[in-house]
């Protein structure tokens, strides 16, 4: 009996030793994929994974990008809000970031449009968009960065691929928080299952990918994140707007008969939270019978598109009795 206990004890010690070596090795050498390069750096925040590099001013993919000392795109903003300033924090992915535009990002157009309508008041629209972020990361931006700037309003610029499966997101419990081995195993299992499921469902085209996202648990995760953002902002007395980014990928020809994604817009429009206002610019594009080529650069809004979105945003705020001029 003692011999077997000794063997079990030795093997347990060996296993624990190997586990410790694996844990240390992962902490030093393993990191999940993250954008790096001229304007990005690895983030110490494991949910964000990567973030903009503070203080960068550079030509990035043929357009000018300035990252301020706070680590988000645009000019410098004081952390402490000046008296009389109406401050909006804009959160999102590459649409909010302003892909392919040096100037005329949505945040800039919103700031100018608000200042023009309310000349007696100063407005600040802080652009905290980061390309590639999904709803879980956007929630983390709100928690760790956005709320620190004491905004009067938070605008989540929601893109259709925001529910994209966050296989790197881990539930907060003792094991996941303290064991890199556990995180690694969970990450690999999630990644494998997602890949297997996508192959099984034969997900290939943009339309198939969106249908997959909104018929799977991914959408439910994104919805939970959005509702949590609504709760967080409500607790601080901050109004939240979910601004739906206009989908302008290859399947979209126009915003009436040629627009194949109304089912997604309807799902988003039906989100119910007493602190969230849903604003859908595609409805305005449809009303104006706009042609995609006139308002888009590739799949992103150009300056004209951003102007229309900014104007519609303000129009909808007024419809919802949001007071921002005084």
N, C-alpha and C positions, 0 to 999 in steps of 0.2 A: 504494500500500500504506500509506504514511504517513498519507494523507488518511483512509483507512478506520479506521486505528488511532486517529487523532485523534477521529473521530466516535464510535467505540465508547467511548473514554476520557471524552469530554464527557458522553455519555448515561449512562455508568456513574456519573459524579459527580453528575449531576442526580438519577438514581434513588436513590443513596445519601443525597443531601440530602433528598429527599422522604420517604425511609424514616426518616431521623433526625427530621424534623418530625413525622411520624406517631407515632413512638416517644415523643417528648416530649409531644405532645398527649394520647396515651392515658394517660401517667403522671399528667398533671394533671387530665384531665377524665373518664376512663372508670373506672367501678367496677361490679362485678357486683352484682346485686340483693342487698340486705341489709335485715334488720329494723332499723328505727330508731324512735325515739320515746321514750316516758316511761321505759322500763326497758332499752332496747337502744341500743347504739352500734356503729358500724363497727369491726371488729377489724383491727389491723395484720397479723394472721395471715391470709394469703390463702386458706387452707383453711377456717378457721372462718368468715370473712367478717363475722360479727357476733357480739357477746357481750353479756352483761348489763352494765349500767352500775353500777360499784361505788358503794356508799353510798346507794342509792335506797330510800326507804320510801314507798309510794304505793298508792292504790287503782287496780288495773289490771283492766279488764274485769269490774268488780263484785266483785273479791276483792282482799284485801290481799297485797301482795308486799313483802318486805324483802330487799334485796340487800346483803350484807356488803362489807367493804372488800377482800376477796379476789376479789370479782366473781362470787360464786355465791349462790344463794338460801339464806336462813336467818340464824341468829345469827352472831356473830363466833367464829372458831376461830383459835387460835394456829397459826402455820405449824409450829413445833416441837411435836411431840406430847409431852404430859406423860407422866411415868413411870406405868405401870400402865393407861394408856388403851388400849382396843381401838378402833381407828379404821377405819371403812369409807368408801370413796369411792364414791358412787353417780353413774354416768354414764348419760346418755340424752337423750331428747327431751322433749316436753311431758308425757309420762307421768311421767318422773322429776322434772321441774320441778314438777309438781303443778298442772296446769291446773284452774281453777275451784275450788280450795280455798284458803282463807286460812290455815287451820291443817290439821292432819291430813294433811299430805303423807306420802307413803310413807316418806321419810327420817325424819320425826318419829315415825311409828308404829313403824318398825323400832327406832329408838333407845329409845323407851319400852318396847317389848316385850322387848328385850334386857336393859334395866336391871331390869325386873320379874323376869325369869327368873334373872338373875345380880346380885342386889342388892349384892354385895361388890365389883363392878367398875364402872368408868366406861366408857361407850360414847359414841362420836361417829360420826354418820352424816352425812357432808358431801354436800350435794345439789348436784352439778355439772351437773344436767340443764338443757338449753336447748331451748326449743320449736323444732321444725323441723330439728334436727340429724339427720344420717344417720350411718351407720357410719364413714365416712371422717372426719367431723368428731369423732365420739366417740373414735376412735383418736387424733386430734390433741389432744383434751382430756386424754386419759390421758398423752400424751407431754409436753405443755407445762404442764399444771396439776396433774393428779391425783397423779402420782408425787412431786411436790415436797412433798406433805403426808405422805409416809412412811406410807401406809396399811398395815394388816394384811390387808385384803381389798379388792378392787375388784369392785363389782357393776355390770355393764352391763345396764341395763333395756331389753331389746331390744323394739322396736316393729315391727309387720309392714311399715311403709313405710320402715324404715331402709335398705333397698337402693336407695331412690329415686335415679335416675341422677345421679351427681355430675359434671355436664358441666363444672363449674368446677375439677375436680381434674386436676392436670397431673403427668405423670411427672417425677421429679426428674432433670433433666439440665442441662447448661450453658446451652443455648438457652432452655429454658422458665424457668429461674431468672433469666436476665438480660435477656430480651427480652419486653417487653410486647406487641409486635406479634405474636410467635409465640403468646403466650398468648391474645390476642384472636382470632386466626384459628382456633386449635384450639377455643376456646370456642364460636365461631359455628358451626363445622362440626359439633361434637358436638351442640349444641342443635338444629340443623337435622335431623341424622340421627335423633335421638331422637324429635323431633316427627313426622317422616315415618314412622318405624317404628310409632309409636303409632296414627297415623291408618290406616296399612295394616292393622294388626291390629284396628282398630275398638275401641280401648280406651276405655271410657266409665264403666261402673259401678265401684263399689268392688271387687266380686268380679273383674271383668275386669282392673282395675288390679293387684290382688295377683297374679293368675295371670300377668300380663305380667312383673311384677318377678321372680317366682320361676322363670320359664321363659326369662329373658334373661340376658345377662352381668352385669346389675345384682346379682343374687344372688351370683354368683361373686366380684364385687368386695367385697361386704359380708362374705362368708365369709372371704376373705383378710384383711380388716381385723380380724375377730374372732379369727382364729388368730394374727395378729400381736400382738394385745392379750394373748393367752394366752402367747406367747413372752416379751413384755416383762415381764409380771408374774412369770412363772416365773423369769426371770433375776434378779429382785429378791427372790425368796423370798416373794412375795405370792400368796395364793390368789385366783383369779378365779371369779366366779359370773356366768353368763348367765341373768338372770331374764327370762322371756318375759312381756311385757306382755299382759294379756288383751284380745283384740280384741272390741270391743263396738259396732261400727258397725251401721248399719241392717240388713244381711243377717242379723245374729245375733239369734235369738229366745230361745234358751236355750243351755245348754252341753252338750247331749246331741244329740238328733235335730235341733235347730234351730241347730246350730253348723256352718257350712259350710267351716271352714278347718282341719280336722284335718290335712289334707295338709301345711300349713305348719308346724304344731306338730310333726308327725312329722319333717320335714326338720331343724328346729332341735334337736329332742331327739337327733338322730343325729349332731350335730357331735362329733367326736372330737378331744380334746386332753387330755394328761395333767394339765394345770393348770386346766382349765375344768370346773366343775360346772354342768350345765344344770338349772334349776328352772322348772317349768311350772305356774303357779297355775290354769290352766284345767282341769287334771286334778283339782284339788281342788274347783273350782267344779262340775265334772261329778259328782264323788263326792257332793257335798252337794246336788246337784240344785237349784242356786241359780237364781233368776230374775233376768234382767238388770236389771229395774227396781228391784230391792232393793239392788243394789250399785253402781249407776252413776249418774253425773250426765252426761247426754248420752252421750258415748262414753268417758268417763273414770271410773275407780273413785272412788266417794265415800268418806267416812270408814269406813263399814262394810267396803267392798271393800278398802281399804288395810289395815285391821286383819286381815282374813282372809289377805291376801297376806303381811303381815309375820309372822303366826303360822306360815303354811305354810313360809315362807322359813327360819325358825328350825328347824322340824321337819325339813326336808330337810338342813340343815347337820348336825344331829345324826345323821341317817341316814348321812351321808357322813363321820362321825367327825371333823368339824371342831371343834376345841376353842377355845371363845371365852370361857368363864367364868373361866379361870385362866391 
